[in-house]
Amino acid sequence: MDILQIVGIGLLTAILILVIREQKPMFAFLLATFFGIAVFLALIGKIGGVVSMIEELADRSGIQSVYLKTMLKIIGIAYIAEFGAQIVRDAGLDSIASKIEFAGKMLILVMAVPIISIIIETVLGLLPAGGGA
Amino acid sequence: MNIDVSTIFQIAGIGIIVAMIHTVLKQMNKEDMAHWVTVIGFVVVLFMVVRLLNDLFQEIKTIFLFQ
């Protein structure tokens, strides 16, 4: 059972952090970061399986690969931004964490611009030509 | 799906031992040595964390098509 493993190691790490934080807060922060990275790294294999399934599904349904690539990149940006913001927030720097989240949102918006423009072009194509009457 | 618990214990152990050495050196009135010990321990642990972070970023790059 993977979840039991993760919960057990999480409890263990929390106790170790509480012990070390009294003496050296820097080491406590690095320990929390290490645990976050380790959990992420342990779960990313499963995420990879889901992603490959989505790719296969998109191949079969004949969606253009540009859409799928953009979507995967957006998911990746969201994961990384959330992860970094949480770690920085753990260190007590809320302002920097919110800047990281802001940067993630902006980059996602930039990635989505081509898709938005394609949607607008499609809608304009559906409208009757001329536009007079 | 295998988290290396030994590295977590290693980091916690380094932290506790560095705190102990810091206290001992402070008792011996060697403040500057104590600070150097803290800095060196911090750098060692930072290397471990950064190496794992590099692994994580490589994995994310390969899975989410960031080439």
N, CA and C atoms of all chains as a GROMACS GRO file, in nm:
protein
  600
    1MET      N    1   0.085  -0.120   0.000
    1MET     CA    2   0.000   0.000   0.000
    1MET      C    3   0.088   0.125   0.000
    2ASP      N    4   0.077   0.203  -0.107
    2ASP     CA    5   0.162   0.321  -0.119
    2ASP      C    6   0.121   0.431  -0.022
    3ILE      N    7  -0.012   0.443  -0.002
    3ILE     CA    8  -0.058   0.556   0.079
    3ILE      C    9  -0.013   0.539   0.224
    4LEU      N   10  -0.009   0.413   0.272
    4LEU     CA   11   0.038   0.390   0.409
    4LEU      C   12   0.184   0.431   0.422
    5GLN      N   13   0.260   0.396   0.318
    5GLN     CA   14   0.402   0.433   0.318
    5GLN      C   15   0.419   0.585   0.328
    6ILE      N   16   0.344   0.656   0.243
    6ILE     CA   17   0.361   0.801   0.238
    6ILE      C   18   0.316   0.865   0.369
    7VAL      N   19   0.203   0.816   0.425
    7VAL     CA   20   0.155   0.874   0.551
    7VAL      C   21   0.256   0.847   0.663
    8GLY      N   22   0.310   0.726   0.666
    8GLY     CA   23   0.408   0.693   0.770
    8GLY      C   24   0.531   0.780   0.761
    9ILE      N   25   0.586   0.793   0.638
    9ILE     CA   26   0.707   0.875   0.623
    9ILE      C   27   0.676   1.021   0.651
   10GLY      N   28   0.554   1.065   0.618
   10GLY     CA   29   0.516   1.203   0.648
   10GLY      C   30   0.513   1.229   0.797
   11LEU      N   31   0.453   1.138   0.873
   11LEU     CA   32   0.450   1.156   1.019
   11LEU      C   33   0.592   1.159   1.076
   12LEU      N   34   0.674   1.065   1.026
   12LEU     CA   35   0.813   1.058   1.071
   12LEU      C   36   0.886   1.189   1.044
   13THR      N   37   0.868   1.241   0.921
   13THR     CA   38   0.935   1.366   0.885
   13THR      C   39   0.886   1.482   0.970
   14ALA      N   40   0.756   1.482   1.001
   14ALA     CA   41   0.702   1.591   1.083
   14ALA      C   42   0.765   1.589   1.222
   15ILE      N   43   0.780   1.468   1.279
   15ILE     CA   44   0.841   1.460   1.412
   15ILE      C   45   0.986   1.507   1.407
   16LEU      N   46   1.060   1.461   1.304
   16LEU     CA   47   1.201   1.502   1.292
   16LEU      C   48   1.212   1.653   1.276
   17ILE      N   49   1.119   1.711   1.197
   17ILE     CA   50   1.124   1.856   1.176
   17ILE      C   51   1.098   1.929   1.307
   18LEU      N   52   1.000   1.879   1.385
   18LEU     CA   53   0.970   1.943   1.513
   18LEU      C   54   1.090   1.937   1.606
   19VAL      N   55   1.166   1.824   1.599
   19VAL     CA   56   1.284   1.813   1.686
   19VAL      C   57   1.391   1.911   1.642
   20ILE      N   58   1.415   1.920   1.509
   20ILE     CA   59   1.529   2.000   1.462
   20ILE      C   60   1.498   2.148   1.465
   21ARG      N   61   1.369   2.184   1.450
   21ARG     CA   62   1.335   2.326   1.438
   21ARG      C   63   1.380   2.407   1.560
   22GLU      N   64   1.384   2.339   1.676
   22GLU     CA   65   1.428   2.408   1.798
   22GLU      C   66   1.572   2.457   1.782
   23GLN      N   67   1.657   2.371   1.723
   23GLN     CA   68   1.799   2.403   1.716
   23GLN      C   69   1.831   2.483   1.590
   24LYS      N   70   1.797   2.425   1.476
   24LYS     CA   71   1.838   2.485   1.349
   24LYS      C   72   1.718   2.492   1.255
   25PRO      N   73   1.654   2.606   1.242
   25PRO     CA   74   1.537   2.616   1.152
   25PRO      C   75   1.570   2.590   1.006
   26MET      N   76   1.695   2.622   0.965
   26MET     CA   77   1.732   2.601   0.825
   26MET      C   78   1.725   2.454   0.787
   27PHE      N   79   1.774   2.368   0.878
   27PHE     CA   80   1.772   2.225   0.847
   27PHE      C   81   1.630   2.172   0.844
   28ALA      N   82   1.544   2.229   0.930
   28ALA     CA   83   1.404   2.187   0.928
   28ALA      C   84   1.341   2.220   0.794
   29PHE      N   85   1.373   2.339   0.742
   29PHE     CA   86   1.319   2.379   0.612
   29PHE      C   87   1.367   2.286   0.501
   30LEU      N   88   1.499   2.254   0.504
   30LEU     CA   89   1.552   2.166   0.400
   30LEU      C   90   1.490   2.027   0.409
   31LEU      N   91   1.463   1.982   0.533
   31LEU     CA   92   1.402   1.850   0.549
   31LEU      C   93   1.260   1.849   0.490
   32ALA      N   94   1.186   1.956   0.516
   32ALA     CA   95   1.050   1.964   0.460
   32ALA      C   96   1.055   1.966   0.308
   33THR      N   97   1.150   2.044   0.253
   33THR     CA   98   1.166   2.049   0.108
   33THR      C   99   1.198   1.912   0.050
   34PHE      N  100   1.290   1.843   0.119
   34PHE     CA  101   1.330   1.711   0.071
   34PHE      C  102   1.212   1.616   0.070
   35PHE      N  103   1.131   1.621   0.176
   35PHE     CA  104   1.016   1.531   0.180
   35PHE      C  105   0.917   1.563   0.067
   36GLY      N  106   0.895   1.694   0.044
   36GLY     CA  107   0.805   1.731  -0.065
   36GLY      C  108   0.854   1.678  -0.199
   37ILE      N  109   0.984   1.698  -0.225
   37ILE     CA  110   1.039   1.652  -0.352
   37ILE      C  111   1.029   1.500  -0.364
   38ALA      N  112   1.056   1.429  -0.253
   38ALA     CA  113   1.055   1.283  -0.258
   38ALA      C  114   0.915   1.231  -0.289
   39VAL      N  115   0.812   1.293  -0.225
   39VAL     CA  116   0.675   1.247  -0.252
   39VAL      C  117   0.638   1.275  -0.397
   40PHE      N  118   0.675   1.395  -0.445
   40PHE     CA  119   0.645   1.430  -0.584
   40PHE      C  120   0.710   1.332  -0.679
   41LEU      N  121   0.838   1.301  -0.651
   41LEU     CA  122   0.914   1.212  -0.738
   41LEU      C  123   0.856   1.071  -0.735
   42ALA      N  124   0.801   1.031  -0.618
   42ALA     CA  125   0.744   0.897  -0.609
   42ALA      C  126   0.613   0.888  -0.686
   43LEU      N  127   0.540   1.001  -0.692
   43LEU     CA  128   0.409   0.997  -0.757
   43LEU      C  129   0.415   1.026  -0.906
   44ILE      N  130   0.529   1.082  -0.953
   44ILE     CA  131   0.531   1.131  -1.090
   44ILE      C  132   0.530   1.015  -1.190
   45GLY      N  133   0.574   0.897  -1.146
   45GLY     CA  134   0.565   0.781  -1.235
   45GLY      C  135   0.421   0.748  -1.269
   46LYS      N  136   0.334   0.756  -1.167
   46LYS     CA  137   0.192   0.728  -1.191
   46LYS      C  138   0.130   0.836  -1.278
   47ILE      N  139   0.169   0.962  -1.255
   47ILE     CA  140   0.119   1.069  -1.340
   47ILE      C  141   0.160   1.043  -1.485
   48GLY      N  142   0.283   0.992  -1.502
   48GLY     CA  143   0.329   0.960  -1.637
   48GLY      C  144   0.242   0.856  -1.704
   49GLY      N  145   0.196   0.757  -1.626
   49GLY     CA  146   0.105   0.657  -1.683
   49GLY      C  147  -0.024   0.719  -1.730
   50VAL      N  148  -0.080   0.809  -1.648
   50VAL     CA  149  -0.205   0.876  -1.686
   50VAL      C  150  -0.184   0.959  -1.812
   51VAL      N  151  -0.069   1.030  -1.817
   51VAL     CA  152  -0.043   1.116  -1.932
   51VAL      C  153  -0.032   1.033  -2.059
   52SER      N  154   0.036   0.918  -2.051
   52SER     CA  155   0.051   0.836  -2.172
   52SER      C  156  -0.085   0.782  -2.216
   53MET      N  157  -0.173   0.752  -2.118
   53MET     CA  158  -0.308   0.706  -2.155
   53MET      C  159  -0.384   0.818  -2.227
   54ILE      N  160  -0.371   0.941  -2.176
   54ILE     CA  161  -0.439   1.054  -2.240
   54ILE      C  162  -0.388   1.073  -2.382
   55GLU      N  163  -0.256   1.057  -2.399
   55GLU     CA  164  -0.198   1.072  -2.533
   55GLU      C  165  -0.255   0.969  -2.630
   56GLU      N  166  -0.264   0.846  -2.581
   56GLU     CA  167  -0.316   0.739  -2.667
   56GLU      C  168  -0.461   0.768  -2.706
   57LEU      N  169  -0.539   0.815  -2.607
   57LEU     CA  170  -0.680   0.849  -2.632
   57LEU      C  171  -0.691   0.959  -2.736
   58ALA      N  172  -0.603   1.061  -2.724
   58ALA     CA  173  -0.609   1.174  -2.818
   58ALA      C  174  -0.568   1.128  -2.957
   59ASP      N  175  -0.470   1.036  -2.963
   59ASP     CA  176  -0.430   0.981  -3.093
   59ASP      C  177  -0.547   0.912  -3.161
   60ARG      N  178  -0.620   0.834  -3.081
   60ARG     CA  179  -0.728   0.756  -3.139
   60ARG      C  180  -0.842   0.846  -3.186
   61SER      N  181  -0.868   0.956  -3.111
   61SER     CA  182  -0.980   1.040  -3.150
   61SER      C  183  -0.940   1.145  -3.253
   62GLY      N  184  -0.811   1.151  -3.290
   62GLY     CA  185  -0.772   1.237  -3.399
   62GLY      C  186  -0.768   1.385  -3.366
   63ILE      N  187  -0.745   1.418  -3.238
   63ILE     CA  188  -0.729   1.559  -3.202
   63ILE      C  189  -0.592   1.606  -3.247
   64GLN      N  190  -0.583   1.732  -3.291
   64GLN     CA  191  -0.452   1.783  -3.330
   64GLN      C  192  -0.359   1.782  -3.211
   65SER      N  193  -0.232   1.746  -3.238
   65SER     CA  194  -0.140   1.726  -3.127
   65SER      C  195  -0.104   1.857  -3.058
   66VAL      N  196  -0.127   1.972  -3.128
   66VAL     CA  197  -0.093   2.101  -3.066
   66VAL      C  198  -0.175   2.122  -2.940
   67TYR      N  199  -0.303   2.088  -2.947
   67TYR     CA  200  -0.390   2.107  -2.830
   67TYR      C  201  -0.341   2.026  -2.712
   68LEU      N  202  -0.311   1.898  -2.739
   68LEU     CA  203  -0.271   1.811  -2.629
   68LEU      C  204  -0.139   1.856  -2.568
   69LYS      N  205  -0.043   1.897  -2.655
   69LYS     CA  206   0.085   1.943  -2.603
   69LYS      C  207   0.066   2.065  -2.514
   70THR      N  208  -0.017   2.159  -2.562
   70THR     CA  209  -0.040   2.279  -2.482
   70THR      C  210  -0.103   2.244  -2.349
   71MET      N  211  -0.198   2.151  -2.352
   71MET     CA  212  -0.266   2.115  -2.228
   71MET      C  213  -0.168   2.051  -2.129
   72LEU      N  214  -0.083   1.961  -2.180
   72LEU     CA  215   0.012   1.895  -2.090
   72LEU      C  216   0.110   1.996  -2.032
   73LYS      N  217   0.153   2.091  -2.118
   73LYS     CA  218   0.245   2.192  -2.066
   73LYS      C  219   0.179   2.275  -1.957
   74ILE      N  220   0.051   2.308  -1.978
   74ILE     CA  221  -0.020   2.387  -1.877
   74ILE      C  222  -0.030   2.309  -1.747
   75ILE      N  223  -0.058   2.177  -1.756
   75ILE     CA  224  -0.066   2.097  -1.633
   75ILE      C  225   0.069   2.095  -1.563
   76GLY      N  226   0.176   2.080  -1.643
   76GLY     CA  227   0.310   2.079  -1.584
   76GLY      C  228   0.343   2.209  -1.514
   77ILE      N  229   0.312   2.322  -1.580
   77ILE     CA  230   0.338   2.452  -1.518
   77ILE      C  231   0.259   2.466  -1.388
   78ALA      N  232   0.135   2.419  -1.389
   78ALA     CA  233   0.053   2.430  -1.268
   78ALA      C  234   0.114   2.349  -1.154
   79TYR      N  235   0.159   2.226  -1.186
   79TYR     CA  236   0.220   2.143  -1.081
   79TYR      C  237   0.343   2.211  -1.024
   80ILE      N  238   0.434   2.256  -1.114
   80ILE     CA  239   0.560   2.311  -1.064
   80ILE      C  240   0.536   2.438  -0.984
   81ALA      N  241   0.446   2.524  -1.033
   81ALA     CA  242   0.422   2.650  -0.964
   81ALA      C  243   0.362   2.625  -0.826
   82GLU      N  244   0.267   2.531  -0.820
   82GLU     CA  245   0.205   2.500  -0.692
   82GLU      C  246   0.308   2.446  -0.593
   83PHE      N  247   0.393   2.357  -0.645
   83PHE     CA  248   0.496   2.295  -0.561
   83PHE      C  249   0.592   2.400  -0.504
   84GLY      N  250   0.644   2.485  -0.594
   84GLY     CA  251   0.738   2.587  -0.549
   84GLY      C  252   0.674   2.683  -0.451
   85ALA      N  253   0.550   2.723  -0.480
   85ALA     CA  254   0.482   2.818  -0.393
   85ALA      C  255   0.460   2.758  -0.255
   86GLN      N  256   0.425   2.629  -0.249
   86GLN     CA  257   0.404   2.566  -0.119
   86GLN      C  258   0.533   2.560  -0.038
   87ILE      N  259   0.644   2.527  -0.107
   87ILE     CA  260   0.770   2.517  -0.032
   87ILE      C  261   0.810   2.653   0.022
   88VAL      N  262   0.795   2.757  -0.064
   88VAL     CA  263   0.835   2.891  -0.016
   88VAL      C  264   0.742   2.937   0.095
   89ARG      N  265   0.614   2.898   0.086
   89ARG     CA  266   0.520   2.937   0.192
   89ARG      C  267   0.554   2.867   0.324
   90ASP      N  268   0.606   2.743   0.313
   90ASP     CA  269   0.651   2.673   0.434
   90ASP      C  270   0.761   2.751   0.504
   91ALA      N  271   0.847   2.816   0.424
   91ALA     CA  272   0.956   2.892   0.484
   91ALA      C  273   0.907   3.024   0.542
   92GLY      N  274   0.779   3.054   0.527
   92GLY     CA  275   0.724   3.174   0.589
   92GLY      C  276   0.729   3.297   0.502
   93LEU      N  277   0.751   3.281   0.371
   93LEU     CA  278   0.760   3.397   0.282
   93LEU      C  279   0.637   3.399   0.191
   94ASP      N  280   0.528   3.447   0.245
   94ASP     CA  281   0.403   3.444   0.170
   94ASP      C  282   0.408   3.530   0.045
   95SER      N  283   0.481   3.644   0.054
   95SER     CA  284   0.480   3.735  -0.060
   95SER      C  285   0.548   3.671  -0.181
   96ILE      N  286   0.662   3.603  -0.157
   96ILE     CA  287   0.732   3.539  -0.269
   96ILE      C  288   0.648   3.424  -0.324
   97ALA      N  289   0.578   3.352  -0.235
   97ALA     CA  290   0.493   3.243  -0.281
   97ALA      C  291   0.383   3.295  -0.373
   98SER      N  292   0.323   3.408  -0.336
   98SER     CA  293   0.216   3.460  -0.422
   98SER      C  294   0.272   3.512  -0.553
   99LYS      N  295   0.399   3.560  -0.553
   99LYS     CA  296   0.458   3.599  -0.681
   99LYS      C  297   0.480   3.477  -0.770
  100ILE      N  298   0.522   3.366  -0.711
  100ILE     CA  299   0.541   3.244  -0.792
  100ILE      C  300   0.408   3.201  -0.852
  101GLU      N  301   0.303   3.205  -0.771
  101GLU     CA  302   0.172   3.167  -0.824
  101GLU      C  303   0.129   3.260  -0.936
  102PHE      N  304   0.157   3.390  -0.917
  102PHE     CA  305   0.122   3.487  -1.021
  102PHE      C  306   0.195   3.457  -1.152
  103ALA      N  307   0.324   3.425  -1.140
  103ALA     CA  308   0.402   3.393  -1.259
  103ALA      C  309   0.346   3.268  -1.327
  104GLY      N  310   0.305   3.169  -1.248
  104GLY     CA  311   0.247   3.049  -1.306
  104GLY      C  312   0.120   3.080  -1.383
  105LYS      N  313   0.035   3.163  -1.323
  105LYS     CA  314  -0.090   3.198  -1.391
  105LYS      C  315  -0.062   3.271  -1.521
  106MET      N  316   0.034   3.366  -1.517
  106MET     CA  317   0.064   3.442  -1.638
  106MET      C  318   0.117   3.351  -1.748
  107LEU      N  319   0.208   3.258  -1.712
  107LEU     CA  320   0.265   3.170  -1.815
  107LEU      C  321   0.158   3.078  -1.873
  108ILE      N  322   0.063   3.034  -1.787
  108ILE     CA  323  -0.046   2.952  -1.839
  108ILE      C  324  -0.130   3.032  -1.937
  109LEU      N  325  -0.155   3.160  -1.903
  109LEU     CA  326  -0.234   3.245  -1.993
  109LEU      C  327  -0.164   3.260  -2.128
  110VAL      N  328  -0.031   3.282  -2.123
  110VAL     CA  329   0.045   3.297  -2.248
  110VAL      C  330   0.037   3.170  -2.331
  111MET      N  331   0.046   3.052  -2.262
  111MET     CA  332   0.037   2.926  -2.336
  111MET      C  333  -0.100   2.909  -2.402
  112ALA      N  334  -0.203   2.964  -2.337
  112ALA     CA  335  -0.339   2.941  -2.387
  112ALA      C  336  -0.377   3.035  -2.499
  113VAL      N  337  -0.295   3.137  -2.526
  113VAL     CA  338  -0.331   3.237  -2.626
  113VAL      C  339  -0.357   3.177  -2.765
  114PRO      N  340  -0.269   3.088  -2.817
  114PRO     CA  341  -0.298   3.030  -2.950
  114PRO      C  342  -0.433   2.959  -2.955
  115ILE      N  343  -0.466   2.884  -2.849
  115ILE     CA  344  -0.594   2.811  -2.848
  115ILE      C  345  -0.710   2.910  -2.847
  116ILE      N  346  -0.697   3.016  -2.768
  116ILE     CA  347  -0.806   3.116  -2.762
  116ILE      C  348  -0.825   3.179  -2.900
  117SER      N  349  -0.713   3.210  -2.967
  117SER     CA  350  -0.727   3.272  -3.099
  117SER      C  351  -0.792   3.176  -3.198
  118ILE      N  352  -0.760   3.046  -3.188
  118ILE     CA  353  -0.823   2.948  -3.277
  118ILE      C  354  -0.973   2.942  -3.251
  119ILE      N  355  -1.011   2.946  -3.122
  119ILE     CA  356  -1.154   2.943  -3.089
  119ILE      C  357  -1.224   3.064  -3.147
  120ILE      N  358  -1.163   3.182  -3.133
  120ILE     CA  359  -1.227   3.304  -3.183
  120ILE      C  360  -1.241   3.298  -3.335
  121GLU      N  361  -1.137   3.246  -3.401
  121GLU     CA  362  -1.146   3.234  -3.547
  121GLU      C  363  -1.257   3.139  -3.588
  122THR      N  364  -1.270   3.028  -3.512
  122THR     CA  365  -1.378   2.933  -3.543
  122THR      C  366  -1.515   2.998  -3.526
  123VAL      N  367  -1.532   3.073  -3.417
  123VAL     CA  368  -1.660   3.138  -3.394
  123VAL      C  369  -1.689   3.239  -3.503
  124LEU      N  370  -1.587   3.314  -3.544
  124LEU     CA  371  -1.605   3.412  -3.651
  124LEU      C  372  -1.642   3.344  -3.782
  125GLY      N  373  -1.584   3.222  -3.804
  125GLY     CA  374  -1.619   3.149  -3.925
  125GLY      C  375  -1.762   3.100  -3.924
  126LEU      N  376  -1.815   3.072  -3.804
  126LEU     CA  377  -1.952   3.026  -3.794
  126LEU      C  378  -2.052   3.137  -3.823
  127LEU      N  379  -2.011   3.261  -3.789
  127LEU     CA  380  -2.103   3.374  -3.811
  127LEU      C  381  -2.126   3.392  -3.961
  128PRO      N  382  -2.244   3.439  -4.001
  128PRO     CA  383  -2.271   3.463  -4.142
  128PRO      C  384  -2.182   3.574  -4.197
  129ALA      N  385  -2.130   3.550  -4.318
  129ALA     CA  386  -2.037   3.645  -4.375
  129ALA      C  387  -2.108   3.775  -4.409
  130GLY      N  388  -2.030   3.881  -4.416
  130GLY     CA  389  -2.086   4.011  -4.450
  130GLY      C  390  -2.114   4.092  -4.326
  131GLY      N  391  -2.197   4.041  -4.239
  131GLY     CA  392  -2.225   4.107  -4.114
  131GLY      C  393  -2.316   4.227  -4.128
  132GLY      N  394  -2.365   4.254  -4.249
  132GLY     CA  395  -2.449   4.373  -4.265
  132GLY      C  396  -2.588   4.350  -4.211
  133ALA      N  397  -2.651   4.238  -4.256
  133ALA     CA  398  -2.790   4.220  -4.218
  133ALA      C  399  -2.804   4.149  -4.086
  134MET      N  400   0.786   0.382  -0.712
  134MET     CA  401   0.719   0.416  -0.587
  134MET      C  402   0.804   0.375  -0.469
  135ASN      N  403   0.922   0.434  -0.457
  135ASN     CA  404   1.003   0.406  -0.338
  135ASN      C  405   1.070   0.535  -0.291
  136ILE      N  406   1.030   0.578  -0.174
  136ILE     CA  407   1.090   0.697  -0.115
  136ILE      C  408   1.212   0.653  -0.034
  137ASP      N  409   1.324   0.723  -0.053
  137ASP     CA  410   1.443   0.684   0.022
  137ASP      C  411   1.438   0.747   0.161
  138VAL      N  412   1.393   0.664   0.258
  138VAL     CA  413   1.379   0.712   0.396
  138VAL      C  414   1.515   0.740   0.457
  139SER      N  415   1.617   0.664   0.409
  139SER     CA  416   1.749   0.680   0.471
  139SER      C  417   1.801   0.822   0.454
  140THR      N  418   1.770   0.885   0.338
  140THR     CA  419   1.819   1.020   0.317
  140THR      C  420   1.753   1.119   0.413
  141ILE      N  421   1.623   1.094   0.442
  141ILE     CA  422   1.554   1.181   0.538
  141ILE      C  423   1.620   1.172   0.674
  142PHE      N  424   1.650   1.046   0.716
  142PHE     CA  425   1.718   1.028   0.844
  142PHE      C  426   1.856   1.092   0.842
  143GLN      N  427   1.921   1.082   0.724
  143GLN     CA  428   2.056   1.139   0.711
  143GLN      C  429   2.050   1.290   0.734
  144ILE      N  430   1.952   1.356   0.668
  144ILE     CA  431   1.943   1.502   0.682
  144ILE      C  432   1.913   1.539   0.827
  145ALA      N  433   1.817   1.466   0.888
  145ALA     CA  434   1.783   1.496   1.027
  145ALA      C  435   1.904   1.474   1.118
  146GLY      N  436   1.979   1.365   1.093
  146GLY     CA  437   2.097   1.337   1.174
  146GLY      C  438   2.202   1.445   1.160
  147ILE      N  439   2.226   1.489   1.036
  147ILE     CA  440   2.323   1.596   1.015
  147ILE      C  441   2.280   1.721   1.091
  148GLY      N  442   2.149   1.751   1.086
  148GLY     CA  443   2.100   1.869   1.157
  148GLY      C  444   2.124   1.859   1.305
  149ILE      N  445   2.092   1.744   1.365
  149ILE     CA  446   2.108   1.729   1.511
  149ILE      C  447   2.255   1.736   1.549
  150ILE      N  448   2.340   1.666   1.470
  150ILE     CA  449   2.483   1.664   1.505
  150ILE      C  450   2.544   1.801   1.491
  151VAL      N  451   2.504   1.874   1.386
  151VAL     CA  452   2.558   2.010   1.368
  151VAL      C  453   2.515   2.099   1.484
  152ALA      N  454   2.389   2.084   1.528
  152ALA     CA  455   2.343   2.164   1.642
  152ALA      C  456   2.425   2.132   1.767
  153MET      N  457   2.456   2.001   1.784
  153MET     CA  458   2.535   1.960   1.901
  153MET      C  459   2.676   2.019   1.896
  154ILE      N  460   2.741   2.006   1.778
  154ILE     CA  461   2.877   2.059   1.764
  154ILE      C  462   2.877   2.210   1.786
  155HIS      N  463   2.772   2.274   1.735
  155HIS     CA  464   2.760   2.419   1.752
  155HIS      C  465   2.757   2.455   1.901
  156THR      N  466   2.676   2.381   1.976
  156THR     CA  467   2.666   2.410   2.120
  156THR      C  468   2.800   2.388   2.190
  157VAL      N  469   2.866   2.276   2.155
  157VAL     CA  470   2.993   2.245   2.222
  157VAL      C  471   3.096   2.351   2.193
  158LEU      N  472   3.106   2.390   2.063
  158LEU     CA  473   3.207   2.488   2.027
  158LEU      C  474   3.177   2.623   2.090
  159LYS      N  475   3.046   2.652   2.106
  159LYS     CA  476   3.011   2.778   2.170
  159LYS      C  477   3.053   2.778   2.316
  160GLN      N  478   3.037   2.661   2.381
  160GLN     CA  479   3.080   2.651   2.520
  160GLN      C  480   3.230   2.672   2.533
  161MET      N  481   3.306   2.630   2.428
  161MET     CA  482   3.450   2.646   2.432
  161MET      C  483   3.494   2.783   2.383
  162ASN      N  484   3.398   2.876   2.369
  162ASN     CA  485   3.428   3.014   2.327
  162ASN      C  486   3.492   3.020   2.189
  163LYS      N  487   3.447   2.931   2.097
  163LYS     CA  488   3.497   2.936   1.959
  163LYS      C  489   3.378   2.962   1.867
  164GLU      N  490   3.328   3.083   1.874
  164GLU     CA  491   3.208   3.120   1.800
  164GLU      C  492   3.226   3.106   1.650
  165ASP      N  493   3.342   3.152   1.599
  165ASP     CA  494   3.363   3.152   1.454
  165ASP      C  495   3.367   3.010   1.399
  166MET      N  496   3.436   2.920   1.474
  166MET     CA  497   3.437   2.778   1.432
  166MET      C  498   3.295   2.722   1.429
  167ALA      N  499   3.218   2.757   1.530
  167ALA     CA  500   3.080   2.706   1.539
  167ALA      C  501   3.001   2.749   1.416
  168HIS      N  502   3.018   2.875   1.375
  168HIS     CA  503   2.944   2.922   1.258
  168HIS      C  504   2.988   2.852   1.131
  169TRP      N  505   3.120   2.826   1.121
  169TRP     CA  506   3.168   2.754   1.001
  169TRP      C  507   3.110   2.614   0.995
  170VAL      N  508   3.101   2.548   1.111
  170VAL     CA  509   3.043   2.413   1.112
  170VAL      C  510   2.899   2.417   1.063
  171THR      N  511   2.824   2.517   1.110
  171THR     CA  512   2.686   2.529   1.066
  171THR      C  513   2.676   2.549   0.916
  172VAL      N  514   2.761   2.637   0.863
  172VAL     CA  515   2.756   2.667   0.720
  172VAL      C  516   2.790   2.543   0.638
  173ILE      N  517   2.893   2.469   0.681
  173ILE     CA  518   2.934   2.351   0.603
  173ILE      C  519   2.826   2.244   0.605
  174GLY      N  520   2.768   2.222   0.723
  174GLY     CA  521   2.658   2.126   0.729
  174GLY      C  522   2.542   2.166   0.641
  175PHE      N  523   2.512   2.296   0.642
  175PHE     CA  524   2.403   2.344   0.558
  175PHE      C  525   2.431   2.320   0.410
  176VAL      N  526   2.556   2.345   0.368
  176VAL     CA  527   2.590   2.326   0.227
  176VAL      C  528   2.578   2.179   0.188
  177VAL      N  529   2.623   2.089   0.277
  177VAL     CA  530   2.613   1.946   0.246
  177VAL      C  531   2.469   1.905   0.225
  178VAL      N  532   2.382   1.947   0.318
  178VAL     CA  533   2.240   1.909   0.305
  178VAL      C  534   2.179   1.974   0.182
  179LEU      N  535   2.219   2.100   0.155
  179LEU     CA  536   2.166   2.170   0.038
  179LEU      C  537   2.200   2.094  -0.090
  180PHE      N  538   2.324   2.036  -0.096
  180PHE     CA  539   2.362   1.959  -0.214
  180PHE      C  540   2.270   1.840  -0.233
  181MET      N  541   2.237   1.771  -0.122
  181MET     CA  542   2.149   1.655  -0.134
  181MET      C  543   2.013   1.696  -0.188
  182VAL      N  544   1.959   1.807  -0.132
  182VAL     CA  545   1.826   1.850  -0.174
  182VAL      C  546   1.827   1.895  -0.320
  183VAL      N  547   1.933   1.969  -0.359
  183VAL     CA  548   1.937   2.023  -0.494
  183VAL      C  549   1.951   1.911  -0.597
  184ARG      N  550   2.026   1.805  -0.562
  184ARG     CA  551   2.041   1.694  -0.656
  184ARG      C  552   1.904   1.626  -0.680
  185LEU      N  553   1.828   1.610  -0.571
  185LEU     CA  554   1.696   1.549  -0.586
  185LEU      C  555   1.603   1.641  -0.665
  186LEU      N  556   1.617   1.773  -0.642
  186LEU     CA  557   1.534   1.869  -0.715
  186LEU      C  558   1.564   1.862  -0.864
  187ASN      N  559   1.692   1.844  -0.899
  187ASN     CA  560   1.730   1.828  -1.039
  187ASN      C  561   1.663   1.706  -1.101
  188ASP      N  562   1.665   1.594  -1.027
  188ASP     CA  563   1.597   1.473  -1.075
  188ASP      C  564   1.450   1.502  -1.102
  189LEU      N  565   1.386   1.572  -1.006
  189LEU     CA  566   1.243   1.600  -1.020
  189LEU      C  567   1.216   1.683  -1.145
  190PHE      N  568   1.298   1.786  -1.167
  190PHE     CA  569   1.274   1.874  -1.282
  190PHE      C  570   1.297   1.799  -1.412
  191GLN      N  571   1.396   1.711  -1.414
  191GLN     CA  572   1.418   1.631  -1.536
  191GLN      C  573   1.296   1.544  -1.565
  192GLU      N  574   1.243   1.479  -1.460
  192GLU     CA  575   1.126   1.394  -1.478
  192GLU      C  576   1.009   1.475  -1.532
  193ILE      N  577   0.986   1.593  -1.473
  193ILE     CA  578   0.872   1.674  -1.516
  193ILE      C  579   0.892   1.716  -1.661
  194LYS      N  580   1.017   1.750  -1.697
  194LYS     CA  581   1.043   1.790  -1.836
  194LYS      C  582   1.011   1.677  -1.932
  195THR      N  583   1.051   1.555  -1.897
  195THR     CA  584   1.027   1.446  -1.991
  195THR      C  585   0.880   1.409  -1.997
  196ILE      N  586   0.810   1.415  -1.883
  196ILE     CA  587   0.670   1.368  -1.885
  196ILE      C  588   0.580   1.471  -1.948
  197PHE      N  589   0.599   1.599  -1.916
  197PHE     CA  590   0.507   1.701  -1.965
  197PHE      C  591   0.554   1.769  -2.093
  198LEU      N  592   0.639   1.701  -2.170
  198LEU     CA  593   0.673   1.745  -2.307
  198LEU      C  594   0.734   1.884  -2.314
  199PHE      N  595   0.828   1.911  -2.224
  199PHE     CA  596   0.888   2.045  -2.225
  199PHE      C  597   1.013   2.053  -2.310
  200GLN      N  598   1.033   1.959  -2.402
  200GLN     CA  599   1.160   1.964  -2.477
  200GLN      C  600   1.164   2.082  -2.574
   0.00000   0.00000   0.00000
